[in-house]
Amino acid sequence: MAERVALIDYGAGNLHSVHNALKAAGAPDIAVSADPDIVRNADRIVLPGVGAFAACMGGLAAIPGMIDALEARVLGDRVPFLGICVGMQLLATQGVEHGVHAGLGWIPGEVRLIDAAPGIKVPHMGWNDVVPEAGAPLIVHGEAYFLHSYHFVAADEAHVAARTDHGGPVTAAVALDNIIGVQFHPEKSQAYGLDLLRRFLDWSWP
């Protein structure tokens, strides 16, 4: 039986584009769903996200049983998990956009406004280099498409899987065990993004 990928629908992600990118990358069975039972039976989980941290976290928390199902499957059963853009940021302990708001807390850290050098525009928008850290899972050097004003500041540098530069270093990916999050948009990153999704679909942990 083909593996099922659960693409979480919580009203805050570019679901159509992510679905199409996963399909193009070779995913045979993709369930776009807000049903916690689908999550509990998924072999891989993808959490997209666009917009403000608090609104995304609120949308996820508003689905009865969804966070419990995610924690059971990702933290308990250790199935591969991919967070995209704000879906990656929600892995943090908290975000500080328009106040302090709790995140999932799966990877300790804080989501803060990019503190770019003078003359560097925020949001960080467009193509930029992705530079992986040694031993980082799935991430390879290349160019990806970014669109964000806030970034993940990890409490432990060992959880930073890749960086980019936008008037200073900016976290491009985080990883811990079976969990990986990318700040860029694989679905908008053409061949680089599809290759990342293929590696995610083939990834087994440990």
VOLUM-467423 format. One record per atom (N, C-alpha, C): residue number from 1; chain; atom name; x, y, z. Coordinates in steps of 0.02 Angstrom, whole numbers, plus 50000, padded with zeros to 5 digits. Layout:
# residues N
(r NUM,"A","CA",(X,Y,Z)) ...
# end
This chain:
# residues 206
(r 1,"A","N",(50042,49940,50000)) (r 1,"A","CA",(50000,50000,50000)) (r 1,"A","C",(50044,50062,50000)) (r 2,"A","N",(50027,50111,49958)) (r 2,"A","CA",(50066,50173,49954)) (r 2,"A","C",(50061,50212,50018)) (r 3,"A","N",(50115,50247,50034)) (r 3,"A","CA",(50115,50290,50093)) (r 3,"A","C",(50066,50348,50082)) (r 4,"A","N",(50033,50368,50136)) (r 4,"A","CA",(49989,50426,50133)) (r 4,"A","C",(50023,50486,50164)) (r 5,"A","N",(50022,50541,50127)) (r 5,"A","CA",(50047,50605,50152)) (r 5,"A","C",(49987,50646,50174)) (r 6,"A","N",(49987,50669,50236)) (r 6,"A","CA",(49934,50714,50261)) (r 6,"A","C",(49958,50786,50252)) (r 7,"A","N",(49922,50824,50213)) (r 7,"A","CA",(49935,50895,50203)) (r 7,"A","C",(49882,50933,50243)) (r 8,"A","N",(49904,50966,50296)) (r 8,"A","CA",(49857,50993,50346)) (r 8,"A","C",(49822,51055,50320)) (r 9,"A","N",(49756,51053,50320)) (r 9,"A","CA",(49714,51108,50298)) (r 9,"A","C",(49687,51142,50361)) (r 10,"A","N",(49715,51200,50377)) (r 10,"A","CA",(49690,51237,50435)) (r 10,"A","C",(49677,51310,50418)) (r 11,"A","N",(49667,51323,50353)) (r 11,"A","CA",(49649,51389,50331)) (r 11,"A","C",(49705,51438,50325)) (r 12,"A","N",(49767,51414,50324)) (r 12,"A","CA",(49824,51460,50325)) (r 12,"A","C",(49882,51437,50282)) (r 13,"A","N",(49866,51399,50229)) (r 13,"A","CA",(49921,51375,50187)) (r 13,"A","C",(49903,51377,50114)) (r 14,"A","N",(49954,51379,50072)) (r 14,"A","CA",(49944,51378,50000)) (r 14,"A","C",(49935,51305,49978)) (r 15,"A","N",(49878,51277,49995)) (r 15,"A","CA",(49868,51205,49989)) (r 15,"A","C",(49871,51180,49917)) (r 16,"A","N",(49841,51217,49871)) (r 16,"A","CA",(49838,51193,49802)) (r 16,"A","C",(49909,51186,49773)) (r 17,"A","N",(49950,51237,49783)) (r 17,"A","CA",(50018,51235,49756)) (r 17,"A","C",(50060,51182,49790)) (r 18,"A","N",(50054,51175,49856)) (r 18,"A","CA",(50093,51125,49892)) (r 18,"A","C",(50071,51055,49871)) (r 19,"A","N",(50005,51045,49865)) (r 19,"A","CA",(49979,50980,49842)) (r 19,"A","C",(50008,50963,49773)) (r 20,"A","N",(50006,51010,49727)) (r 20,"A","CA",(50031,50998,49660)) (r 20,"A","C",(50106,50983,49660)) (r 21,"A","N",(50143,51018,49704)) (r 21,"A","CA",(50215,51006,49707)) (r 21,"A","C",(50230,50937,49736)) (r 22,"A","N",(50194,50917,49786)) (r 22,"A","CA",(50203,50850,49814)) (r 22,"A","C",(50186,50796,49762)) (r 23,"A","N",(50133,50808,49725)) (r 23,"A","CA",(50114,50760,49673)) (r 23,"A","C",(50169,50757,49619)) (r 24,"A","N",(50195,50814,49599)) (r 24,"A","CA",(50248,50816,49549)) (r 24,"A","C",(50312,50783,49575)) (r 25,"A","N",(50322,50785,49641)) (r 25,"A","CA",(50381,50754,49671)) (r 25,"A","C",(50373,50679,49679)) (r 26,"A","N",(50313,50652,49666)) (r 26,"A","CA",(50303,50580,49667)) (r 26,"A","C",(50260,50553,49722)) (r 27,"A","N",(50228,50596,49762)) (r 27,"A","CA",(50183,50571,49815)) (r 27,"A","C",(50121,50540,49783)) (r 28,"A","N",(50108,50475,49794)) (r 28,"A","CA",(50051,50442,49761)) (r 28,"A","C",(49985,50453,49796)) (r 29,"A","N",(49986,50470,49861)) (r 29,"A","CA",(49925,50473,49900)) (r 29,"A","C",(49930,50532,49948)) (r 30,"A","N",(49897,50587,49930)) (r 30,"A","CA",(49900,50648,49970)) (r 30,"A","C",(49830,50664,49995)) (r 31,"A","N",(49822,50668,50061)) (r 31,"A","CA",(49758,50685,50091)) (r 31,"A","C",(49762,50756,50117)) (r 32,"A","N",(49727,50802,50083)) (r 32,"A","CA",(49721,50871,50108)) (r 32,"A","C",(49663,50871,50157)) (r 33,"A","N",(49679,50882,50221)) (r 33,"A","CA",(49627,50868,50271)) (r 33,"A","C",(49636,50908,50335)) (r 34,"A","N",(49579,50921,50366)) (r 34,"A","CA",(49576,50950,50434)) (r 34,"A","C",(49552,50898,50484)) (r 35,"A","N",(49555,50834,50465)) (r 35,"A","CA",(49531,50779,50506)) (r 35,"A","C",(49588,50749,50547)) (r 36,"A","N",(49586,50754,50613)) (r 36,"A","CA",(49639,50725,50654)) (r 36,"A","C",(49648,50650,50643)) (r 37,"A","N",(49595,50615,50625)) (r 37,"A","CA",(49603,50543,50613)) (r 37,"A","C",(49646,50529,50551)) (r 38,"A","N",(49641,50572,50501)) (r 38,"A","CA",(49685,50565,50442)) (r 38,"A","C",(49758,50574,50464)) (r 39,"A","N",(49769,50623,50507)) (r 39,"A","CA",(49837,50635,50531)) (r 39,"A","C",(49863,50575,50571)) (r 40,"A","N",(49821,50546,50611)) (r 40,"A","CA",(49843,50489,50652)) (r 40,"A","C",(49862,50428,50610)) (r 41,"A","N",(49837,50426,50549)) (r 41,"A","CA",(49852,50369,50506)) (r 41,"A","C",(49899,50386,50448)) (r 42,"A","N",(49927,50446,50449)) (r 42,"A","CA",(49971,50467,50395)) (r 42,"A","C",(50041,50439,50405)) (r 43,"A","N",(50075,50428,50350)) (r 43,"A","CA",(50145,50405,50352)) (r 43,"A","C",(50194,50463,50350)) (r 44,"A","N",(50172,50519,50322)) (r 44,"A","CA",(50212,50581,50321)) (r 44,"A","C",(50163,50639,50328)) (r 45,"A","N",(50187,50693,50360)) (r 45,"A","CA",(50144,50750,50373)) (r 45,"A","C",(50177,50813,50350)) (r 46,"A","N",(50138,50856,50314)) (r 46,"A","CA",(50162,50920,50290)) (r 46,"A","C",(50117,50975,50318)) (r 47,"A","N",(50147,51024,50350)) (r 47,"A","CA",(50110,51081,50378)) (r 47,"A","C",(50133,51144,50342)) (r 48,"A","N",(50093,51169,50295)) (r 48,"A","CA",(50110,51232,50262)) (r 48,"A","C",(50089,51291,50306)) (r 49,"A","N",(50102,51351,50283)) (r 49,"A","CA",(50079,51409,50322)) (r 49,"A","C",(50098,51474,50289)) (r 50,"A","N",(50050,51520,50285)) (r 50,"A","CA",(50063,51588,50261)) (r 50,"A","C",(50024,51635,50307)) (r 51,"A","N",(50052,51695,50316)) (r 51,"A","CA",(50019,51744,50358)) (r 51,"A","C",(50054,51755,50424)) (r 52,"A","N",(50017,51780,50473)) (r 52,"A","CA",(50045,51797,50538)) (r 52,"A","C",(50049,51735,50583)) (r 53,"A","N",(50100,51733,50625)) (r 53,"A","CA",(50111,51676,50671)) (r 53,"A","C",(50050,51663,50713)) (r 54,"A","N",(50023,51714,50746)) (r 54,"A","CA",(49968,51704,50792)) (r 54,"A","C",(49906,51678,50757)) (r 55,"A","N",(49891,51705,50697)) (r 55,"A","CA",(49832,51682,50660)) (r 55,"A","C",(49840,51610,50639)) (r 56,"A","N",(49900,51591,50617)) (r 56,"A","CA",(49911,51521,50597)) (r 56,"A","C",(49906,51474,50656)) (r 57,"A","N",(49936,51492,50712)) (r 57,"A","CA",(49932,51449,50771)) (r 57,"A","C",(49860,51445,50795)) (r 58,"A","N",(49824,51500,50792)) (r 58,"A","CA",(49754,51500,50812)) (r 58,"A","C",(49712,51456,50768)) (r 59,"A","N",(49726,51457,50702)) (r 59,"A","CA",(49689,51415,50656)) (r 59,"A","C",(49701,51341,50668)) (r 60,"A","N",(49764,51324,50683)) (r 60,"A","CA",(49780,51254,50697)) (r 60,"A","C",(49747,51231,50762)) (r 61,"A","N",(49751,51274,50814)) (r 61,"A","CA",(49723,51256,50879)) (r 61,"A","C",(49647,51253,50878)) (r 62,"A","N",(49616,51287,50829)) (r 62,"A","CA",(49543,51289,50826)) (r 62,"A","C",(49513,51223,50801)) (r 63,"A","N",(49553,51180,50772)) (r 63,"A","CA",(49528,51116,50748)) (r 63,"A","C",(49530,51066,50806)) (r 64,"A","N",(49473,51044,50831)) (r 64,"A","CA",(49473,50999,50889)) (r 64,"A","C",(49515,50937,50877)) (r 65,"A","N",(49562,50925,50923)) (r 65,"A","CA",(49603,50864,50920)) (r 65,"A","C",(49661,50866,50872)) (r 66,"A","N",(49670,50920,50833)) (r 66,"A","CA",(49722,50919,50783)) (r 66,"A","C",(49792,50921,50813)) (r 67,"A","N",(49804,50966,50861)) (r 67,"A","CA",(49871,50969,50890)) (r 67,"A","C",(49887,50904,50928)) (r 68,"A","N",(49839,50876,50962)) (r 68,"A","CA",(49850,50811,50995)) (r 68,"A","C",(49868,50757,50945)) (r 69,"A","N",(49833,50756,50888)) (r 69,"A","CA",(49847,50706,50837)) (r 69,"A","C",(49917,50716,50807)) (r 70,"A","N",(49935,50779,50795)) (r 70,"A","CA",(50002,50794,50769)) (r 70,"A","C",(50056,50771,50818)) (r 71,"A","N",(50046,50787,50881)) (r 71,"A","CA",(50097,50769,50931)) (r 71,"A","C",(50102,50693,50939)) (r 72,"A","N",(50045,50659,50936)) (r 72,"A","CA",(50046,50586,50942)) (r 72,"A","C",(50084,50554,50884)) (r 73,"A","N",(50071,50580,50824)) (r 73,"A","CA",(50101,50549,50765)) (r 73,"A","C",(50173,50570,50754)) (r 74,"A","N",(50187,50635,50765)) (r 74,"A","CA",(50255,50661,50751)) (r 74,"A","C",(50302,50649,50810)) (r 75,"A","N",(50281,50668,50870)) (r 75,"A","CA",(50324,50661,50928)) (r 75,"A","C",(50322,50590,50956)) (r 76,"A","N",(50264,50559,50952)) (r 76,"A","CA",(50257,50491,50979)) (r 76,"A","C",(50279,50437,50932)) (r 77,"A","N",(50251,50437,50871)) (r 77,"A","CA",(50266,50384,50822)) (r 77,"A","C",(50325,50400,50778)) (r 78,"A","N",(50347,50463,50779)) (r 78,"A","CA",(50408,50484,50743)) (r 78,"A","C",(50402,50478,50667)) (r 79,"A","N",(50343,50494,50640)) (r 79,"A","CA",(50338,50494,50567)) (r 79,"A","C",(50370,50558,50541)) (r 80,"A","N",(50397,50557,50480)) (r 80,"A","CA",(50429,50617,50452)) (r 80,"A","C",(50380,50675,50446)) (r 81,"A","N",(50404,50734,50466)) (r 81,"A","CA",(50362,50794,50467)) (r 81,"A","C",(50400,50850,50431)) (r 82,"A","N",(50363,50887,50389)) (r 82,"A","CA",(50391,50946,50355)) (r 82,"A","C",(50347,51006,50367)) (r 83,"A","N",(50376,51058,50396)) (r 83,"A","CA",(50342,51122,50403)) (r 83,"A","C",(50367,51171,50351)) (r 84,"A","N",(50322,51209,50321)) (r 84,"A","CA",(50340,51255,50267)) (r 84,"A","C",(50322,51326,50286)) (r 85,"A","N",(50370,51372,50282)) (r 85,"A","CA",(50361,51443,50296)) (r 85,"A","C",(50334,51453,50367)) (r 86,"A","N",(50273,51479,50375)) (r 86,"A","CA",(50246,51487,50443)) (r 86,"A","C",(50235,51419,50475)) (r 87,"A","N",(50222,51368,50436)) (r 87,"A","CA",(50218,51300,50463)) (r 87,"A","C",(50283,51279,50496)) (r 88,"A","N",(50339,51303,50471)) (r 88,"A","CA",(50403,51293,50504)) (r 88,"A","C",(50409,51336,50567)) (r 89,"A","N",(50387,51398,50563)) (r 89,"A","CA",(50392,51443,50621)) (r 89,"A","C",(50351,51418,50680)) (r 90,"A","N",(50295,51385,50667)) (r 90,"A","CA",(50253,51361,50721)) (r 90,"A","C",(50287,51307,50763)) (r 91,"A","N",(50342,51279,50739)) (r 91,"A","CA",(50380,51231,50778)) (r 91,"A","C",(50412,51263,50839)) (r 92,"A","N",(50420,51329,50838)) (r 92,"A","CA",(50456,51365,50891)) (r 92,"A","C",(50417,51367,50956)) (r 93,"A","N",(50451,51387,51008)) (r 93,"A","CA",(50420,51395,51074)) (r 93,"A","C",(50369,51452,51072)) (r 94,"A","N",(50388,51507,51039)) (r 94,"A","CA",(50343,51563,51035)) (r 94,"A","C",(50361,51609,50976)) (r 95,"A","N",(50312,51650,50957)) (r 95,"A","CA",(50322,51702,50908)) (r 95,"A","C",(50306,51769,50938)) (r 96,"A","N",(50339,51822,50915)) (r 96,"A","CA",(50330,51888,50946)) (r 96,"A","C",(50303,51939,50895)) (r 97,"A","N",(50263,51916,50848)) (r 97,"A","CA",(50230,51960,50800)) (r 97,"A","C",(50164,51983,50830)) (r 98,"A","N",(50157,52050,50841)) (r 98,"A","CA",(50096,52078,50871)) (r 98,"A","C",(50082,52046,50940)) (r 99,"A","N",(50133,52045,50983)) (r 99,"A","CA",(50126,52015,51048)) (r 99,"A","C",(50162,51948,51051)) (r 100,"A","N",(50162,51918,51109)) (r 100,"A","CA",(50196,51854,51119)) (r 100,"A","C",(50144,51798,51115)) (r 101,"A","N",(50156,51749,51072)) (r 101,"A","CA",(50108,51695,51061)) (r 101,"A","C",(50144,51628,51062)) (r 102,"A","N",(50116,51581,51097)) (r 102,"A","CA",(50147,51514,51103)) (r 102,"A","C",(50142,51477,51037)) (r 103,"A","N",(50196,51441,51021)) (r 103,"A","CA",(50197,51396,50964)) (r 103,"A","C",(50189,51324,50987)) (r 104,"A","N",(50204,51277,50942)) (r 104,"A","CA",(50200,51207,50960)) (r 104,"A","C",(50254,51188,51010)) (r 105,"A","N",(50312,51221,51008)) (r 105,"A","CA",(50366,51207,51055)) (r 105,"A","C",(50404,51143,51040)) (r 106,"A","N",(50402,51119,50979)) (r 106,"A","CA",(50438,51057,50962)) (r 106,"A","C",(50513,51068,50954)) (r 107,"A","N",(50531,51128,50931)) (r 107,"A","CA",(50602,51146,50925)) (r 107,"A","C",(50610,51212,50962)) (r 108,"A","N",(50647,51214,51018)) (r 108,"A","CA",(50651,51274,51058)) (r 108,"A","C",(50678,51333,51019)) (r 109,"A","N",(50644,51390,51026)) (r 109,"A","CA",(50666,51450,50992)) (r 109,"A","C",(50611,51501,50989)) (r 110,"A","N",(50626,51558,50958)) (r 110,"A","CA",(50579,51613,50954)) (r 110,"A","C",(50578,51640,50882)) (r 111,"A","N",(50519,51657,50859)) (r 111,"A","CA",(50511,51686,50792)) (r 111,"A","C",(50508,51762,50800)) (r 112,"A","N",(50559,51796,50772)) (r 112,"A","CA",(50566,51868,50780)) (r 112,"A","C",(50570,51902,50712)) (r 113,"A","N",(50557,51968,50713)) (r 113,"A","CA",(50565,52009,50653)) (r 113,"A","C",(50638,52006,50630)) (r 114,"A","N",(50649,52000,50565)) (r 114,"A","CA",(50716,52000,50538)) (r 114,"A","C",(50750,52066,50555)) (r 115,"A","N",(50808,52062,50585)) (r 115,"A","CA",(50848,52121,50604)) (r 115,"A","C",(50901,52131,50550)) (r 116,"A","N",(50880,52159,50494)) (r 116,"A","CA",(50925,52166,50437)) (r 116,"A","C",(50968,52229,50443)) (r 117,"A","N",(51023,52228,50407)) (r 117,"A","CA",(51067,52286,50405)) (r 117,"A","C",(51032,52345,50372)) (r 118,"A","N",(51054,52407,50387)) (r 118,"A","CA",(51023,52466,50356)) (r 118,"A","C",(51023,52461,50280)) (r 119,"A","N",(50966,52480,50250)) (r 119,"A","CA",(50961,52478,50178)) (r 119,"A","C",(50935,52413,50151)) (r 120,"A","N",(50928,52362,50193)) (r 120,"A","CA",(50902,52297,50171)) (r 120,"A","C",(50827,52295,50185)) (r 121,"A","N",(50789,52282,50133)) (r 121,"A","CA",(50716,52283,50140)) (r 121,"A","C",(50690,52221,50176)) (r 122,"A","N",(50640,52232,50217)) (r 122,"A","CA",(50601,52178,50248)) (r 122,"A","C",(50529,52191,50228)) (r 123,"A","N",(50493,52142,50199)) (r 123,"A","CA",(50507,52070,50201)) (r 123,"A","C",(50565,52048,50155)) (r 124,"A","N",(50593,51991,50174)) (r 124,"A","CA",(50641,51955,50133)) (r 124,"A","C",(50601,51920,50079)) (r 125,"A","N",(50608,51943,50017)) (r 125,"A","CA",(50565,51917,49964)) (r 125,"A","C",(50606,51903,49902)) (r 126,"A","N",(50599,51843,49874)) (r 126,"A","CA",(50632,51824,49813)) (r 126,"A","C",(50679,51766,49822)) (r 127,"A","N",(50721,51756,49772)) (r 127,"A","CA",(50767,51699,49771)) (r 127,"A","C",(50829,51715,49811)) (r 128,"A","N",(50852,51666,49850)) (r 128,"A","CA",(50913,51675,49889)) (r 128,"A","C",(50946,51608,49901)) (r 129,"A","N",(51011,51611,49918)) (r 129,"A","CA",(51049,51550,49930)) (r 129,"A","C",(51024,51514,49993)) (r 130,"A","N",(51026,51448,49990)) (r 130,"A","CA",(51015,51405,50048)) (r 130,"A","C",(51081,51369,50061)) (r 131,"A","N",(51109,51381,50119)) (r 131,"A","CA",(51175,51352,50136)) (r 131,"A","C",(51165,51304,50195)) (r 132,"A","N",(51169,51238,50182)) (r 132,"A","CA",(51157,51189,50235)) (r 132,"A","C",(51214,51186,50285)) (r 133,"A","N",(51197,51168,50346)) (r 133,"A","CA",(51247,51152,50396)) (r 133,"A","C",(51271,51080,50386)) (r 134,"A","N",(51331,51066,50410)) (r 134,"A","CA",(51358,50999,50402)) (r 134,"A","C",(51312,50949,50437)) (r 135,"A","N",(51296,50895,50402)) (r 135,"A","CA",(51255,50843,50430)) (r 135,"A","C",(51181,50856,50431)) (r 136,"A","N",(51159,50913,50402)) (r 136,"A","CA",(51087,50929,50403)) (r 136,"A","C",(51050,50880,50358)) (r 137,"A","N",(50992,50855,50380)) (r 137,"A","CA",(50953,50809,50338)) (r 137,"A","C",(50918,50846,50282)) (r 138,"A","N",(50917,50816,50223)) (r 138,"A","CA",(50876,50836,50166)) (r 138,"A","C",(50900,50899,50130)) (r 139,"A","N",(50930,50946,50165)) (r 139,"A","CA",(50946,51011,50135)) (r 139,"A","C",(51012,51007,50098)) (r 140,"A","N",(51012,51032,50036)) (r 140,"A","CA",(51073,51039,49997)) (r 140,"A","C",(51081,51112,49977)) (r 141,"A","N",(51141,51129,49955)) (r 141,"A","CA",(51154,51198,49934)) (r 141,"A","C",(51116,51213,49870)) (r 142,"A","N",(51087,51272,49867)) (r 142,"A","CA",(51052,51293,49807)) (r 142,"A","C",(51016,51359,49819)) (r 143,"A","N",(50970,51374,49774)) (r 143,"A","CA",(50931,51436,49780)) (r 143,"A","C",(50857,51418,49787)) (r 144,"A","N",(50824,51453,49832)) (r 144,"A","CA",(50753,51442,49845)) (r 144,"A","C",(50717,51508,49850)) (r 145,"A","N",(50650,51504,49847)) (r 145,"A","CA",(50609,51565,49849)) (r 145,"A","C",(50584,51578,49920)) (r 146,"A","N",(50598,51638,49945)) (r 146,"A","CA",(50579,51659,50012)) (r 146,"A","C",(50527,51715,50009)) (r 147,"A","N",(50484,51717,50059)) (r 147,"A","CA",(50438,51774,50069)) (r 147,"A","C",(50418,51776,50142)) (r 148,"A","N",(50454,51817,50181)) (r 148,"A","CA",(50439,51821,50253)) (r 148,"A","C",(50472,51882,50284)) (r 149,"A","N",(50443,51904,50340)) (r 149,"A","CA",(50472,51959,50378)) (r 149,"A","C",(50499,51937,50445)) (r 150,"A","N",(50476,51879,50469)) (r 150,"A","CA",(50497,51851,50533)) (r 150,"A","C",(50537,51788,50521)) (r 151,"A","N",(50583,51773,50566)) (r 151,"A","CA",(50624,51714,50557)) (r 151,"A","C",(50634,51677,50623)) (r 152,"A","N",(50654,51615,50617)) (r 152,"A","CA",(50662,51569,50674)) (r 152,"A","C",(50731,51579,50705)) (r 153,"A","N",(50733,51600,50768)) (r 153,"A","CA",(50796,51605,50805)) (r 153,"A","C",(50798,51546,50853)) (r 154,"A","N",(50837,51496,50835)) (r 154,"A","CA",(50838,51434,50875)) (r 154,"A","C",(50875,51444,50941)) (r 155,"A","N",(50850,51413,50994)) (r 155,"A","CA",(50884,51416,51059)) (r 155,"A","C",(50949,51376,51058)) (r 156,"A","N",(50951,51325,51016)) (r 156,"A","CA",(51010,51282,51009)) (r 156,"A","C",(51032,51283,50936)) (r 157,"A","N",(51092,51308,50924)) (r 157,"A","CA",(51117,51313,50855)) (r 157,"A","C",(51119,51245,50820)) (r 158,"A","N",(51122,51192,50858)) (r 158,"A","CA",(51124,51125,50828)) (r 158,"A","C",(51059,51109,50790)) (r 159,"A","N",(51006,51146,50804)) (r 159,"A","CA",(50942,51134,50770)) (r 159,"A","C",(50935,51174,50706)) (r 160,"A","N",(50984,51217,50690)) (r 160,"A","CA",(50983,51254,50627)) (r 160,"A","C",(51012,51209,50573)) (r 161,"A","N",(50970,51193,50523)) (r 161,"A","CA",(50992,51148,50470)) (r 161,"A","C",(51020,51185,50410)) (r 162,"A","N",(51001,51249,50401)) (r 162,"A","CA",(51026,51288,50345)) (r 162,"A","C",(51015,51362,50360)) (r 163,"A","N",(51055,51403,50326)) (r 163,"A","CA",(51048,51475,50333)) (r 163,"A","C",(51048,51507,50264)) (r 164,"A","N",(51021,51568,50263)) (r 164,"A","CA",(51028,51612,50205)) (r 164,"A","C",(51053,51679,50231)) (r 165,"A","N",(51062,51726,50186)) (r 165,"A","CA",(51087,51792,50207)) (r 165,"A","C",(51040,51846,50180)) (r 166,"A","N",(51016,51888,50226)) (r 166,"A","CA",(50976,51945,50206)) (r 166,"A","C",(50994,52003,50252)) (r 167,"A","N",(51049,52035,50237)) (r 167,"A","CA",(51075,52087,50282)) (r 167,"A","C",(51100,52059,50347)) (r 168,"A","N",(51120,51995,50345)) (r 168,"A","CA",(51141,51958,50404)) (r 168,"A","C",(51114,51887,50399)) (r 169,"A","N",(51139,51841,50441)) (r 169,"A","CA",(51116,51772,50436)) (r 169,"A","C",(51043,51764,50456)) (r 170,"A","N",(51006,51724,50418)) (r 170,"A","CA",(50936,51710,50430)) (r 170,"A","C",(50927,51634,50425)) (r 171,"A","N",(50891,51606,50473)) (r 171,"A","CA",(50879,51534,50472)) (r 171,"A","C",(50836,51515,50412)) (r 172,"A","N",(50862,51469,50372)) (r 172,"A","CA",(50825,51445,50313)) (r 172,"A","C",(50792,51378,50326)) (r 173,"A","N",(50817,51340,50375)) (r 173,"A","CA",(50787,51275,50392)) (r 173,"A","C",(50808,51256,50462)) (r 174,"A","N",(50763,51219,50495)) (r 174,"A","CA",(50777,51190,50561)) (r 174,"A","C",(50762,51116,50557)) (r 175,"A","N",(50795,51078,50601)) (r 175,"A","CA",(50783,51006,50601)) (r 175,"A","C",(50798,50977,50670)) (r 176,"A","N",(50758,50928,50689)) (r 176,"A","CA",(50768,50890,50751)) (r 176,"A","C",(50737,50821,50742)) (r 177,"A","N",(50780,50771,50741)) (r 177,"A","CA",(50756,50702,50732)) (r 177,"A","C",(50714,50696,50668)) (r 178,"A","N",(50651,50676,50674)) (r 178,"A","CA",(50608,50665,50616)) (r 178,"A","C",(50571,50728,50593)) (r 179,"A","N",(50590,50785,50621)) (r 179,"A","CA",(50556,50848,50607)) (r 179,"A","C",(50602,50894,50568)) (r 180,"A","N",(50577,50920,50513)) (r 180,"A","CA",(50614,50971,50476)) (r 180,"A","C",(50567,51027,50456)) (r 181,"A","N",(50592,51087,50459)) (r 181,"A","CA",(50553,51145,50437)) (r 181,"A","C",(50595,51189,50392)) (r 182,"A","N",(50564,51216,50340)) (r 182,"A","CA",(50600,51260,50293)) (r 182,"A","C",(50564,51327,50290)) (r 183,"A","N",(50604,51380,50292)) (r 183,"A","CA",(50575,51447,50289)) (r 183,"A","C",(50554,51465,50218)) (r 184,"A","N",(50588,51437,50169)) (r 184,"A","CA",(50572,51451,50099)) (r 184,"A","C",(50512,51409,50077)) (r 185,"A","N",(50490,51423,50016)) (r 185,"A","CA",(50432,51388,49988)) (r 185,"A","C",(50455,51337,49936)) (r 186,"A","N",(50457,51273,49953)) (r 186,"A","CA",(50476,51223,49902)) (r 186,"A","C",(50430,51224,49841)) (r 187,"A","N",(50367,51238,49852)) (r 187,"A","CA",(50318,51237,49797)) (r 187,"A","C",(50329,51294,49748)) (r 188,"A","N",(50368,51345,49768)) (r 188,"A","CA",(50384,51401,49724)) (r 188,"A","C",(50457,51401,49702)) (r 189,"A","N",(50494,51350,49723)) (r 189,"A","CA",(50566,51349,49712)) (r 189,"A","C",(50588,51304,49654)) (r 190,"A","N",(50541,51290,49609)) (r 190,"A","CA",(50556,51254,49547)) (r 190,"A","C",(50594,51189,49560)) (r 191,"A","N",(50647,51175,49522)) (r 191,"A","CA",(50681,51111,49527)) (r 191,"A","C",(50710,51100,49597)) (r 192,"A","N",(50737,51153,49627)) (r 192,"A","CA",(50766,51146,49694)) (r 192,"A","C",(50713,51123,49744)) (r 193,"A","N",(50653,51153,49741)) (r 193,"A","CA",(50600,51135,49787)) (r 193,"A","C",(50574,51066,49776)) (r 194,"A","N",(50565,51046,49712)) (r 194,"A","CA",(50541,50979,49698)) (r 194,"A","C",(50591,50926,49721)) (r 195,"A","N",(50655,50940,49712)) (r 195,"A","CA",(50706,50893,49735)) (r 195,"A","C",(50704,50885,49811)) (r 196,"A","N",(50692,50940,49847)) (r 196,"A","CA",(50685,50935,49920)) (r 196,"A","C",(50626,50892,49938)) (r 197,"A","N",(50569,50903,49905)) (r 197,"A","CA",(50509,50863,49920)) (r 197,"A","C",(50520,50789,49904)) (r 198,"A","N",(50557,50774,49851)) (r 198,"A","CA",(50572,50704,49835)) (r 198,"A","C",(50614,50673,49891)) (r 199,"A","N",(50662,50711,49916)) (r 199,"A","CA",(50703,50684,49971)) (r 199,"A","C",(50661,50674,50034)) (r 200,"A","N",(50614,50720,50046)) (r 200,"A","CA",(50569,50711,50103)) (r 200,"A","C",(50527,50649,50096)) (r 201,"A","N",(50501,50637,50036)) (r 201,"A","CA",(50459,50578,50025)) (r 201,"A","C",(50498,50513,50032)) (r 202,"A","N",(50563,50516,50021)) (r 202,"A","CA",(50606,50456,50027)) (r 202,"A","C",(50637,50450,50097)) (r 203,"A","N",(50629,50500,50139)) (r 203,"A","CA",(50665,50505,50203)) (r 203,"A","C",(50637,50455,50253)) (r 204,"A","N",(50681,50419,50284)) (r 204,"A","CA",(50661,50376,50339)) (r 204,"A","C",(50703,50394,50400)) (r 205,"A","N",(50671,50394,50457)) (r 205,"A","CA",(50706,50413,50519)) (r 205,"A","C",(50690,50361,50572)) (r 206,"A","N",(50739,50336,50610)) (r 206,"A","CA",(50811,50354,50603)) (r 206,"A","C",(50843,50317,50546)) 
# end
